[in-house]
Amino acid sequence: MLNIVLFGPPGAGKGTQSEKMIEKFQLTHISTGDLFRKNIGEKTELGQLAQKYMDEGNLVPDEVVIGMVDERIKECLDAKGFIFDGFPRTVAQAKALDTLLEEKDLSISGMIALEVDEDELRTRILERGKSSGRTDDQSVEKINNRIRVYNEETLPVAQYYKSFDKYTAINGVGTIDGIFGDICTAVEKIS
Ligand code: ADP
C-alpha cells in the first residue's frame, strides 16, 4: 500500500498536486483542511471548534486533528493507499499517525515536500483568496501568521521523516505538469 505525506507550506500547491496524484495512483485523499472546512460548512461541533483556530491561521489542537484523521482512516480501510495533505503538521501528529497506521498494519511509504519561497507563497495565497472564499487567504497578517506557524511548528515534521530516510524534496515552482512529473518520479522511487 502506497501511503504518501504530501508536505509543504500553505500555498505550496498540495491541493492541486493531490488531485493529480489521486487520479494517477488511485489514492484516497485525507486533507485535514478540507475535512475542517466541511465540518464548518455543516456547522458541526468539530467545525465550530476548529473555526476559531483556522480564522487566525493557528493550528487546531493535535488531539482534535488526530481523532478526526483516525475516524477518516477507519472509514476508508479498503483504500489502495492514502495521500495525507496538510497533515501531519506537528511532530506529535506525525508520531500519532505512525501509531494509528501501525495498529492497522500500515505505514507511511514516504514524504514528498514541495519547496516554494515565501514571497511566491504570499502572492499565490492572496490570488487564491480572490476566489476561494477562504477568509484565511485574504489578509496579509493571517497569511504571515500561517507561514510563521509553518516555520516554527510544522517544519520539524520534515526532519522527523528525514530521520527515517523517508523524505524527498521537490521544487514547487514551475508548471503544474512539470512539478507533477517530478512528483511521479519521486513516487516511483518510493514504491
Ligand atoms: P493551507 O495549507 O493553505 O494552510 P489547509 O487547508 O491545509 O490550508 O489548512 C487550513 C487551516 O486548517 C490551517 O491554517 C489550520 O488552522 C487548520 N489545519 C489544517 N490541518 C491541520 C493540522 N494537521 N493540524 C492543525 N491544524 C490544521
Residues whose N, C-alpha, C, O or C-beta is under 5 A from the ligand:
A	BS01	ADP	P9 P10 G11 T32 G33 D34 Y53 M54 G57 N58 L59 V60 V65 G86 F87 P88 R89
